[in-house]
Amino acid sequence: MARKKHSSEEIISRLREAEVLVAEGKRLPELCRILEVSEQTYFRRRKEYGGLKRDQAKDLEELERENARPTKAVADRPLDKLILQEAASGNF
């Protein structure tokens, strides 16, 4: 099955919709069916985005992107080192 990538704004609006449905007395399986997510996905998203507002979610995504850049740069260093060592030894 193909996975869908939802933006944080969409997730937050769906969680707000879920809060309304819970207030109306909907049970969890019915709630997940309406939201078209599994129970596991519902709880994971509620844990991550539960109390956030839309502008806070945008800030969170921006911070995650900024933090991923240095991590990726550090992860690429061993590969660069191997390439340089191989080129210096003449085994190419």
N, C-alpha and C positions, 0 to 999 in steps of 0.2 A: 504494500500500500504506500502511496506517495505521502510524504509528510508536508504539512503546510507550515510556513514560517509566518507567524503573526507578529505584528508590531506590538510594542509594549502598550501603546494607546488602545489598541484593539483588545488586548488581554484585560486591561484595567476596566474598560467599558463592559466587557463580558462578566467580570467579577462583580461589578455594580449590579448588573442584570441578575446575577445569581443571588445577591443579597436580597433583592426585591422578591425573587421567587421563593426564597427560604422564608421570608416574612409572610408570604401568602400561604405557607404551609406545604410546599412541595418537598418531597423526600429526595434524598441524594441520588438514587438511580434515575429518577425522573428528571431531576435537575441536570444531570450530566447528559442525558439524552437530548434535552432541549438545547443545551449549550454545544452539543456535538463534540464532547471531549470525554476521555475516560476518567474514572474516579481518581486514578493516580495523577493524571495531568491536572485535574482540578485542584487537588491538594498541593501539588508542587507549585502551581501558579499562585495559589492563595498564599502559600508560605513566602514566596518571593515578592509578589506584587500587592499583597493584602492591604496594607495601609497607605500605599503610595497614591499620589495624585498624578495627573498626566505630565505636568511640568517636571515633577520629581523623577518620573520614569525616563524622560528625555535626558535629564542630567545623569541618571544612572547609566544609560546606554553610552553616553559620551565618555564617561569615566571608564567604562569597560573597554571601549575602543582605545583610549589613551593608554591604559594599562597593558593592553595586548601588544602594542608596538615594541616596548623594550623587551618583553618576554620573547617575542619572535626574533628580535635582533640577537639576544643572548643564545637562543636555540640554534641560530644559523652559524654561530662562531666556530663550533667544532668542525662543521663541514668545510668552512673556508680554510681552516687550519689544515685539514687533511689534503685539500686540493693544493695548497701551497707546498706542503711537505712532499707530495707526490711530484709536483713540478720541479722542486729543487733537487730531488734525487734522480731525476731523469727517467723515471719509469712510466712514461706516458706514451 
